[in-house]
Amino acid sequence: MSKAVEGLRYRHYKKESMVYTVVHAGALDCESVKPLVVYRSEYETPDHPMGTLWVRDRADFESKVTLADGTVVDRFTEIGG
């Protein structure tokens, strides 16, 4: 079962303020037919306004990341709706 769920919010591991809402968890890449996650930013930066849409391979969205100190964390952590 996919950890990416439409309508739920997730925090990116890099920064506490990097919060996203999954818009669609069942998109497909037109060439590889790999599952993709479409998600929307709930914050803004000078380069990207709030509401910017992003697309990432679902396996990558749901992957774990090893930090510099060796700690393993989820790339995106669910924080609710």
BANU-371599 format. One record per residue (C-alpha): y, x negated, z negated; residue number from 1; chain. Coordinates in pm, 1 decimal. Layout:
N
{site {Y; X; Z}; NUM; A}
...
//
This chain:
81
{site {0.0; 0.0; 0.0}; 1; A}
{site {345.0; -123.4; 91.4}; 2; A}
{site {576.5; -235.0; -188.3}; 3; A}
{site {875.3; -147.5; 30.6}; 4; A}
{site {952.8; 221.0; -27.9}; 5; A}
{site {1221.4; 415.7; 155.6}; 6; A}
{site {1511.9; 519.7; -65.5}; 7; A}
{site {1438.3; 267.6; -340.5}; 8; A}
{site {1673.7; -14.7; -432.7}; 9; A}
{site {1571.3; -378.4; -456.1}; 10; A}
{site {1737.6; -694.1; -585.6}; 11; A}
{site {1705.5; -1017.5; -386.7}; 12; A}
{site {1588.0; -1317.6; -585.6}; 13; A}
{site {1884.7; -1537.4; -488.5}; 14; A}
{site {2157.6; -1342.6; -666.2}; 15; A}
{site {2184.8; -1056.3; -915.8}; 16; A}
{site {2449.6; -882.8; -705.0}; 17; A}
{site {2238.0; -883.7; -387.2}; 18; A}
{site {2111.2; -524.1; -401.7}; 19; A}
{site {1963.9; -339.0; -105.1}; 20; A}
{site {1827.3; 8.8; -32.8}; 21; A}
{site {1525.0; 40.4; 195.1}; 22; A}
{site {1622.5; 269.5; 483.5}; 23; A}
{site {1292.2; 261.9; 672.1}; 24; A}
{site {967.5; 90.9; 574.4}; 25; A}
{site {765.3; 175.4; 884.8}; 26; A}
{site {956.9; 18.3; 1173.8}; 27; A}
{site {765.1; -193.8; 1425.5}; 28; A}
{site {865.9; -503.5; 1617.0}; 29; A}
{site {869.9; -406.1; 1985.5}; 30; A}
{site {685.3; -720.1; 2098.1}; 31; A}
{site {449.2; -819.4; 1817.2}; 32; A}
{site {410.8; -466.5; 1672.6}; 33; A}
{site {438.2; -624.2; 1326.4}; 34; A}
{site {561.4; -386.9; 1054.1}; 35; A}
{site {928.2; -430.2; 965.7}; 36; A}
{site {1149.4; -312.7; 682.3}; 37; A}
{site {1503.1; -191.1; 755.3}; 38; A}
{site {1730.0; -222.1; 452.3}; 39; A}
{site {2099.6; -171.0; 376.1}; 40; A}
{site {2324.2; -388.7; 160.7}; 41; A}
{site {2481.3; -223.6; -143.5}; 42; A}
{site {2736.3; -503.5; -185.2}; 43; A}
{site {2983.5; -675.3; 43.0}; 44; A}
{site {3085.6; -1028.9; 122.1}; 45; A}
{site {3369.1; -1165.7; 333.8}; 46; A}
{site {3121.4; -1193.4; 624.5}; 47; A}
{site {2925.6; -868.3; 582.7}; 48; A}
{site {3062.3; -528.0; 479.1}; 49; A}
{site {2877.6; -299.9; 238.8}; 50; A}
{site {2622.3; -97.8; 430.3}; 51; A}
{site {2519.6; -378.2; 665.1}; 52; A}
{site {2169.2; -312.2; 797.8}; 53; A}
{site {1910.0; -588.6; 786.6}; 54; A}
{site {1557.7; -608.4; 930.2}; 55; A}
{site {1279.2; -824.8; 794.0}; 56; A}
{site {906.3; -856.1; 852.2}; 57; A}
{site {740.2; -639.5; 584.1}; 58; A}
{site {507.0; -923.1; 478.5}; 59; A}
{site {814.5; -1141.7; 422.0}; 60; A}
{site {1000.6; -862.5; 237.7}; 61; A}
{site {703.2; -827.2; 2.2}; 62; A}
{site {636.3; -1200.7; -35.5}; 63; A}
{site {679.6; -1429.2; -333.7}; 64; A}
{site {912.3; -1729.8; -345.7}; 65; A}
{site {873.6; -2052.6; -542.7}; 66; A}
{site {1195.9; -2157.6; -714.3}; 67; A}
{site {1304.3; -2521.1; -759.8}; 68; A}
{site {1162.5; -2522.3; -1115.7}; 69; A}
{site {820.8; -2405.2; -990.4}; 70; A}
{site {858.5; -2043.7; -1105.7}; 71; A}
{site {711.3; -1791.5; -862.0}; 72; A}
{site {909.8; -1468.5; -819.5}; 73; A}
{site {912.2; -1169.6; -583.3}; 74; A}
{site {1155.6; -1211.7; -292.9}; 75; A}
{site {1270.8; -852.4; -358.7}; 76; A}
{site {1225.6; -677.4; -693.7}; 77; A}
{site {1237.5; -298.1; -715.3}; 78; A}
{site {1515.9; -169.6; -940.2}; 79; A}
{site {1474.4; 201.6; -872.2}; 80; A}
{site {1636.5; 476.5; -669.2}; 81; A}
//
